[in-house]
Amino acid sequence: MATHSAITLNEIQRFFAPQKIAVAGASRDPKKFGGSVIKELKEKGFDLYPVNPNALEIQGLKCFKSVTELPEDVKHLLIVTPKSSSSEVAGQAVEKKMEMVWIQQMSENQQAMQILQEAGIPMIHHKCIMMFANPVKGPHRFHRFLIKTFGKYPRLIKEEI
């Protein structure tokens, strides 16, 4: 399993490839990260499936009470919950047989990462999704520029044939 320094651009591109992403921790409040990430990813053309046990819909999208209630064809999950909820959501991801999970910075905790790792689910962590969901705008664009400048941006690894 990749550690945070070894996450490749290949893995990040694979996460975005299906264009279908469930977002656990989606918020009705557009000022919270769980609300702004829905708005930005929706504007970028992603097919989103918000997960929030306390909402019926978020920004016009049907909301799901838990990861286990998601449609069968939704296989990638972004976790933007408070750290205290991330382990429970990781357990739901395992139960739902998610193919890939991104735990947003500030949502990760050791237990959640261990749950996913033990289940063999590829995971991205220690990374902000808004620095990789193209087109990158605003402060995320500047932050990405700095990370590239200092050599901390994930690398694209050529696949061996």
C-alpha positions in Angstrom: 0.0 0.0 0.0 1.3 3.4 -0.9 2.4 5.7 1.9 1.6 9.4 1.5 4.9 10.2 0.0 4.6 7.3 -2.6 1.2 8.1 -3.9 1.6 8.4 -7.7 -0.2 10.6 -10.2 -1.3 7.3 -11.8 -3.4 6.5 -8.7 -4.9 10.0 -8.6 -5.8 9.8 -12.3 -7.3 6.3 -11.7 -9.5 7.8 -8.9 -10.9 10.4 -11.2 -11.3 8.2 -14.3 -14.8 6.9 -13.8 -16.1 10.5 -13.2 -18.5 9.0 -10.5 -17.6 9.8 -7.0 -19.4 9.4 -3.7 -18.7 12.1 -1.2 -19.1 11.0 2.5 -19.3 14.1 4.6 -21.1 16.2 2.0 -22.6 19.3 3.6 -25.6 21.5 2.9 -23.4 24.4 4.0 -21.5 25.7 1.0 -19.0 27.4 3.3 -17.9 24.0 4.8 -15.4 21.9 2.9 -18.0 19.1 2.4 -20.3 21.7 0.7 -17.6 23.5 -1.4 -16.1 20.2 -2.7 -19.6 19.2 -4.0 -20.0 22.5 -5.7 -16.5 22.5 -7.3 -16.6 18.8 -8.4 -20.1 19.3 -9.8 -19.0 22.3 -11.8 -16.1 20.2 -13.2 -18.5 17.7 -14.6 -18.3 14.9 -12.0 -21.2 12.6 -11.4 -21.6 13.0 -7.6 -23.3 10.9 -4.9 -23.4 12.9 -1.6 -23.5 10.8 1.6 -24.9 12.6 4.7 -27.3 10.8 7.1 -29.1 14.1 7.9 -29.9 15.3 4.4 -32.3 14.2 1.6 -30.5 16.3 -1.1 -27.5 18.6 -1.4 -27.1 21.2 -4.1 -29.9 19.4 -6.1 -28.3 16.0 -5.8 -30.0 13.0 -4.1 -28.3 12.3 -0.8 -27.6 8.9 0.6 -27.8 8.1 4.3 -24.6 5.9 4.3 -22.0 4.5 1.9 -23.7 1.1 2.0 -26.9 2.7 0.3 -25.0 3.9 -2.8 -25.8 2.5 -6.2 -23.8 -0.6 -7.2 -21.9 1.2 -10.0 -20.4 3.9 -7.7 -17.0 2.5 -6.8 -14.9 5.5 -5.8 -15.4 7.3 -2.5 -14.1 10.6 -1.2 -14.2 10.9 2.6 -14.5 14.5 3.9 -16.0 13.7 7.3 -14.6 14.8 10.7 -11.8 12.5 11.8 -14.0 11.0 14.4 -16.4 9.6 11.7 -13.8 8.5 9.2 -13.3 5.0 10.6 -17.0 4.2 10.5 -17.1 5.5 6.9 -14.0 3.4 6.0 -15.8 0.3 7.4 -18.9 1.1 5.2 -16.5 1.4 2.2 -15.2 -2.1 3.0 -18.7 -3.5 3.4 -19.7 -1.8 0.0 -16.6 -3.2 -1.7 -15.4 0.2 -2.9 -12.6 0.0 -5.4 -10.8 3.1 -4.3 -11.0 5.7 -1.5 -9.6 9.2 -1.1 -9.4 10.4 2.5 -9.2 14.1 2.4 -6.5 15.8 4.4 -7.9 16.6 7.9 -10.3 13.7 7.7 -7.8 10.9 7.9 -7.1 9.0 11.0 -4.9 5.9 11.6 -7.8 3.6 12.2 -9.6 4.5 9.0 -6.4 4.1 7.0 -5.8 0.7 8.6 -9.3 -0.5 7.9 -8.9 0.3 4.2 -5.4 -1.1 4.0 -6.3 -4.4 5.6 -9.2 -4.7 3.2 -6.8 -4.2 0.3 -8.7 -1.1 -0.9 -6.3 1.4 -2.7 -6.3 4.7 -0.9 -5.1 8.2 -1.4 -4.5 10.3 1.7 -2.4 13.3 2.8 -3.6 15.0 -0.4 -6.2 17.7 -1.1 -8.5 16.6 -3.8 -9.0 20.2 -5.0 -5.3 20.3 -6.1 -5.9 17.5 -8.5 -9.5 17.8 -9.9 -8.9 19.7 -13.1 -9.2 22.5 -14.0 -7.6 23.6 -10.7 -8.6 27.1 -9.8 -8.0 29.8 -7.1 -5.8 29.2 -4.1 -5.6 25.5 -5.0 -3.9 26.4 -8.2 -1.3 28.4 -6.4 -0.8 25.7 -3.8 -0.3 23.1 -6.6 2.3 25.5 -8.2 4.2 25.6 -5.0 4.2 21.9 -4.5 5.4 21.3 -8.1 8.1 24.0 -7.6 9.4 22.2 -4.5 9.3 18.7 -6.0 6.5 17.4 -3.8 3.9 16.8 -6.5 3.1 13.2 -7.2 4.9 11.7 -10.1 3.5 9.8 -13.1 5.0 6.3 -13.2 5.4 4.7 -16.5 3.7 1.3 -16.5 5.9 -1.6 -17.4 4.7 -3.8 -20.2 
